[in-house]
């Protein structure tokens, strides 16, 4: 294993970092690459950019060993992640000595601002170009895999969310109340698709899908998405927004689909599609969806509360969103199943009698699942705070009447909000 330790002679030249950071943007990386080649003439220099190269994750996975070079100043940024989460340290400018498969490499990481955002650049020094490229490929491939987390796209870049992954793991079809035919149809549809890759190829069909879940809010679309992801065990990429404080929607849309193509087979989740797609980014989104590059193995799973706001070119053209499932307000049978499921989970002294459930089911006609959940939560809080412990049947009836009044008030306000939005659009 060849050593590449930084000598006292080369330490004097490490000012290249400070000098390069002070240069204009279009000269920084050129100057660093040029000086590294001069300082290490017997080494191959590979330059890269972006967040695909995650050395820390590769080390944590046990695939190589890395230490910070003692000869250089290492700059780390420490941030507070919230109560119970501790601190997070992230390298801003650092120089690593890496042992990987019997090879000694150097990795230099530098960061600078592009507008309001930081951009990472790195250089890999190795004995040969093939070693540097192979190491680069293995690190990027490892970072691209989704293991025990969900990839979330927000503010122009990807982050891994273990919290969202845990929320998905708690969602199942067993605790999802839907019309039985709808639940079974969705399960059969997705299972058939992911089990039919060879058949699609045999008959020359593109192995990709677009599925749209529609319907008023609070009726199970999000729970269905989570239950599907949990049941299928397929990598999930979740898009919060195509907007960012830097870059364009077009650039971010391309980044989303590019990452999806690197993670296949996968499910790309676009929740509240009508808020993600605008007049300005629609055509570019459609180009990516149609697949100038192959979208093989990608299922685009989108939801919307307002399908009428979507361009017909997006939802009506075949091969874009070829399957649509509508989630209505729960009917009597679904309301009964939902209320019974919740009631069974209550403590004994808080339960309502089974024979009173039909009356409560009738009283909640027009309630969404979200309102049914709120009914139980608000009734439980009121019961707990009641010193006389009013019977839960009474509390539930009163809370039901209160929520219905709230629903009517919201229905009266909603048209005014829509009219106001329309006026703003006209301006």
C-alpha positions in Angstrom: 0.0 0.0 0.0 1.6 3.2 -1.2 1.7 6.1 1.4 0.7 9.6 0.4 1.3 11.4 3.6 1.6 15.1 3.3 5.1 16.2 4.0 6.4 19.4 5.6 7.3 20.6 2.1 3.8 20.3 0.8 2.3 21.8 3.9 3.5 25.2 2.8 1.5 24.7 -0.4 -1.8 23.9 1.4 -2.5 27.6 1.3 -4.0 26.7 -2.1 -7.3 26.1 -0.3 -7.5 29.6 1.2 -6.3 31.1 -2.0 -8.7 29.1 -4.2 -11.7 30.0 -1.9 -10.9 33.7 -2.5 -11.0 33.3 -6.3 -14.0 34.0 -8.5 -16.3 31.0 -8.9 -15.2 30.1 -12.4 -11.6 29.8 -11.3 -11.8 28.0 -8.0 -12.0 24.4 -9.1 -9.6 24.9 -11.9 -7.0 26.4 -9.6 -7.3 23.6 -7.1 -7.1 20.9 -9.7 -4.1 22.5 -11.3 -2.2 22.9 -8.0 -3.0 19.4 -6.7 -1.6 18.0 -10.0 1.5 20.0 -9.4 1.9 19.0 -5.8 1.2 15.3 -6.4 2.6 14.6 -9.9 2.7 10.9 -9.4 -1.0 10.7 -8.4 -4.2 10.8 -10.5 -6.6 13.6 -9.6 -10.3 13.1 -10.0 -12.6 16.1 -9.5 -16.3 15.8 -8.6 -19.2 17.9 -7.4 -22.5 17.4 -5.6 -24.0 15.4 -2.8 -23.9 12.0 -4.5 -20.4 11.4 -3.1 -21.0 10.8 0.7 -17.7 9.7 2.2 -19.1 9.7 5.8 -21.9 7.3 4.9 -19.5 5.0 3.1 -17.2 4.9 6.2 -20.2 4.4 8.5 -21.1 1.4 6.3 -17.8 -0.2 7.0 -16.5 0.0 3.4 -13.4 2.0 4.1 -11.4 3.7 6.8 -10.8 7.5 6.8 -8.9 9.8 9.2 -8.5 13.6 9.0 -5.0 14.6 7.9 -3.3 16.0 11.0 -1.2 18.4 8.9 -4.2 20.5 7.8 -6.8 22.6 9.5 -10.2 20.9 9.2 -13.4 23.0 9.2 -16.6 21.5 10.5 -20.0 23.1 11.0 -21.9 22.0 14.1 -25.7 22.3 14.2 -28.4 21.5 16.7 -31.0 19.1 15.4 -33.7 19.6 18.1 -34.5 18.3 21.5 -33.5 14.7 21.9 -31.6 14.7 18.6 -28.2 16.0 19.8 -25.7 17.8 17.6 -24.7 17.2 14.0 -21.3 17.8 12.6 -20.8 18.3 8.9 -17.5 18.8 7.1 -17.2 22.1 5.3 -13.6 22.0 4.3 -11.6 18.9 5.1 -8.7 16.7 3.9 -9.0 12.9 4.5 -6.6 10.0 4.3 -8.5 7.0 3.2 -7.7 3.2 3.3 -9.8 1.3 0.8 -9.3 -2.3 -0.4 -5.5 -2.1 0.2 -5.2 1.3 -1.5 -4.3 4.7 0.1 -6.2 7.6 -1.2 -6.6 11.3 -0.3 -10.0 13.0 -0.5 -10.2 16.8 -0.3 -13.6 18.3 0.4 -14.2 22.0 -0.2 -17.5 24.0 0.1 -18.4 27.4 -1.2 -21.6 29.4 -1.7 -23.5 29.7 -5.0 -26.1 32.3 -4.3 -27.8 31.4 -1.0 -26.7 27.8 -1.1 -23.6 25.9 -0.3 -22.1 23.7 -3.0 -19.7 20.8 -2.3 -16.7 20.0 -4.4 -14.2 17.2 -3.9 -11.0 15.8 -5.3 -9.8 12.2 -5.1 -6.1 11.5 -5.3 -5.1 7.9 -6.1 -2.2 6.0 -7.6 -4.1 5.5 -10.9 -7.1 7.0 -12.6 -8.9 3.6 -12.5 -8.6 3.3 -8.7 -9.9 6.9 -8.2 -12.9 6.2 -10.6 -13.7 2.9 -9.0 -13.7 4.4 -5.5 -15.8 7.3 -6.7 -18.3 4.9 -8.2 -18.5 2.7 -5.1 -19.1 5.6 -2.8 -21.8 7.1 -5.0 -23.6 3.8 -5.5 -23.6 3.2 -1.7 -25.0 6.7 -1.1 -27.7 6.2 -3.7 -29.1 3.1 -2.1 -32.1 3.7 0.2 -31.8 1.6 3.4 -34.1 2.2 6.4 -35.1 5.7 5.4 -37.0 7.7 2.8 -35.4 10.1 0.4 -37.0 13.5 0.7 -36.5 16.3 -1.9 -36.8 19.8 -0.5 -35.0 23.1 -1.1 -33.2 21.7 -4.2 -31.5 18.7 -2.7 -32.1 15.2 -1.3 -32.2 14.3 2.4 -32.8 11.0 4.1 -35.6 10.9 6.5 -35.7 8.1 9.1 -38.7 9.8 10.8 -40.8 9.5 7.6 -39.6 5.9 7.2 -40.8 5.0 10.7 -44.2 6.7 9.9 -44.5 4.5 6.8 -43.6 1.4 8.9 -46.5 2.1 11.2 -49.0 2.3 8.3 -50.6 -1.0 7.2 -53.6 -2.1 5.1 -54.9 -3.7 8.3 -55.4 -0.3 9.9 -56.5 1.4 6.7 -60.3 1.6 6.4 -61.4 1.9 2.8 -64.1 0.2 0.7 -62.9 -3.4 0.4 -63.0 -3.3 -3.4 -60.8 -0.2 -3.6 -58.2 -1.5 -1.1 -57.9 -4.8 -2.9 -57.8 -3.2 -6.4 -54.9 -0.9 -5.4 -53.0 -3.8 -3.8 -53.5 -6.0 -6.8 -52.5 -3.3 -9.2 -49.2 -2.5 -7.6 -48.3 -6.1 -6.8 -49.0 -7.1 -10.4 -46.8 -4.3 -11.8 -43.8 -4.9 -9.7 -44.0 -8.7 -10.3 -44.2 -8.3 -14.1 -40.9 -6.8 -15.2 -40.0 -9.7 -17.4 -43.4 -9.9 -19.0 -43.3 -6.2 -19.8 -40.0 -6.6 -21.5 -41.1 -9.7 -23.4 -43.9 -7.9 -25.0 -42.0 -4.6 -25.5 -44.0 -2.6 -23.0 -42.4 0.2 -21.0 -42.1 -0.9 -17.4 -43.3 2.3 -15.8 -46.5 3.6 -14.3 -48.3 6.8 -13.3 -51.0 6.5 -10.6 -53.1 9.4 -9.3 -55.1 9.3 -6.0 -57.9 11.9 -6.0 -60.6 13.0 -3.6 -61.4 15.5 -0.8 -58.9 15.8 2.0 -58.8 13.5 4.9 -60.2 10.4 3.3 -57.2 8.1 3.3 -55.0 9.0 0.4 -51.8 9.7 2.4 -52.4 6.6 4.6 -52.8 4.5 1.4 -49.5 5.8 0.1 -47.7 4.9 3.3 -49.4 1.5 3.6 -48.4 0.7 0.0 -44.8 1.7 0.6 -44.7 -0.4 3.8 -46.3 -3.4 2.1 -44.3 -3.4 -1.1 -40.9 -2.6 0.5 -39.8 -0.6 -2.6 -37.5 2.4 -2.2 -39.5 5.6 -1.8 -38.5 9.1 -3.1 -40.8 11.8 -1.7 -41.0 15.3 -3.2 -42.0 18.2 -0.9 -41.5 20.9 -3.4 -39.8 21.7 -6.7 -39.1 25.2 -5.4 -35.8 26.3 -3.9 -34.1 29.5 -2.9 -31.5 28.8 -5.6 -31.8 27.1 -9.0 -34.9 26.7 -11.1 -37.9 24.4 -11.0 -36.6 22.8 -14.2 -33.3 22.0 -12.6 -35.0 20.5 -9.5 -37.4 18.5 -11.6 -34.6 17.0 -13.5 -32.7 16.2 -10.3 -35.8 14.4 -8.9 -36.2 12.2 -12.0 -32.5 11.6 -12.4 -32.3 10.3 -8.8 -35.4 8.2 -9.4 -33.7 6.6 -12.5 -30.7 5.8 -10.3 -32.9 4.1 -7.6 -35.1 1.8 -9.7 -37.3 0.1 -9.1 -38.8 2.8 -6.9 -41.9 4.8 -6.1 -41.7 8.6 -6.7 -44.3 10.2 -4.4 -45.7 13.6 -5.4 -48.2 14.6 -2.8 -50.6 17.5 -3.6 -49.6 17.4 -7.2 -51.7 20.5 -8.0 -49.4 22.6 -5.7 -46.2 21.2 -7.2 -47.0 21.7 -10.9 -47.4 25.3 -12.1 -47.8 27.0 -15.5 -44.1 27.7 -15.5 -42.8 24.2 -14.8 -45.6 22.1 -16.4 -44.0 21.5 -19.8 -40.6 20.5 -18.3 -42.3 18.2 -15.9 -44.2 16.5 -18.7 -41.0 16.0 -20.7 -39.4 14.3 -17.7 -42.5 12.3 -17.0 -42.8 11.1 -20.7 -39.2 10.1 -20.4 -36.6 11.7 -22.7 -34.5 9.4 -20.6 -36.0 6.0 -19.8 -38.2 5.9 -16.7 -38.0 2.2 -16.5 -39.0 0.8 -13.1 -40.4 4.1 -11.8 -43.9 4.4 -10.4 -45.0 8.0 -10.1 -47.6 8.0 -7.3 -49.3 11.4 -7.0 -52.2 12.6 -4.9 -54.4 15.7 -5.2 -57.4 17.1 -3.4 -58.2 19.3 -6.4 -58.0 17.3 -9.7 -59.9 20.1 -11.4 -56.9 22.3 -11.0 -54.7 20.0 -13.0 -54.0 20.6 -16.7 -56.0 18.0 -18.8 -52.7 17.3 -20.6 -51.3 16.0 -17.4 -54.1 13.8 -16.2 -56.0 12.7 -19.3 -53.2 11.7 -21.7 -52.5 8.0 -21.8 -49.2 6.8 -20.4 -48.9 9.7 -17.9 -51.3 8.9 -15.1 -52.9 5.8 -16.6 -54.6 4.7 -13.4 -56.8 6.9 -11.2 -58.4 6.0 -7.9 -61.0 8.2 -6.2 -61.3 8.5 -2.5 -64.8 9.5 -1.5 -66.1 10.5 1.9 -66.5 7.2 3.9 -69.9 5.6 3.6 -71.8 4.1 6.5 -69.9 0.8 6.4 -66.5 2.5 6.4 -67.5 4.9 9.2 -68.7 2.0 11.3 -65.5 0.0 10.8 -63.4 3.1 11.6 -65.3 4.1 14.7 -65.3 0.5 15.9 -61.5 0.2 15.4 -60.9 3.4 17.4 -63.3 2.4 20.1 -61.5 -1.0 20.6 -58.3 0.9 21.2 -59.6 3.0 24.1 -59.1 2.2 27.7 -62.0 0.2 29.2 -63.4 3.2 31.2 -63.4 5.3 28.1 -65.0 3.0 25.7 -68.5 3.6 24.4 -71.0 0.7 24.4 -71.1 -1.3 21.1 -74.9 -0.9 20.8 -74.5 2.9 20.7 -72.1 2.8 17.6 -74.9 2.7 15.0 -76.3 6.0 16.3 -72.9 7.6 16.2 -72.3 6.2 12.7 -75.6 7.9 11.6 -74.6 11.2 13.3 -71.3 11.3 11.5 -72.7 11.2 7.9 -70.5 13.4 5.7 -67.5 13.2 8.0 -64.1 12.4 6.5 -61.7 10.0 8.1 -59.8 13.1 9.4 -62.9 14.4 11.1 -63.7 11.0 12.6 -60.2 10.9 14.0 -60.6 14.4 15.4 -63.9 13.3 16.9 -62.2 10.7 19.0 -59.2 12.8 19.9 -61.2 15.8 21.0 -63.7 13.6 22.9 -60.9 11.8 24.7 -59.3 15.1 25.7 -62.6 16.5 26.9 -63.3 13.3 28.9 -59.9 13.4 30.6 -60.3 17.0 31.6 -63.9 16.5 32.9 -63.8 16.1 36.7 -67.2 14.3 36.8 -66.1 12.0 34.0 -69.2 12.4 31.8 -70.1 9.2 30.0 -68.2 8.9 26.8 -71.4 8.5 24.8 -72.5 11.9 25.9 -69.2 13.5 25.2 -69.0 12.0 21.7 -72.5 13.2 20.8 -71.6 16.7 21.9 -68.3 16.7 20.1 -70.0 15.4 17.0 -72.4 18.3 17.0 -69.6 20.7 17.5 -67.5 19.3 14.6 -70.5 19.4 12.3 -70.9 23.1 13.1 -67.2 23.6 12.4 -67.5 21.7 9.1 -70.4 23.9 7.9 -68.5 27.1 8.9 -65.5 25.9 6.8 -67.7 25.1 3.8 -69.0 28.6 3.9 -65.5 30.1 4.1 -64.0 27.8 1.3 -65.8 29.5 -1.7 -64.6 32.9 -0.5 -61.0 31.6 -0.4 -61.3 30.1 -3.9 -62.7 33.4 -5.3 -59.9 35.3 -3.7 -57.3 33.0 -5.3 -58.9 33.4 -8.7 -58.8 37.1 -8.4 -55.1 37.0 -7.5 -54.4 34.7 -10.5 -56.2 37.2 -12.8 -54.1 40.1 -11.5 
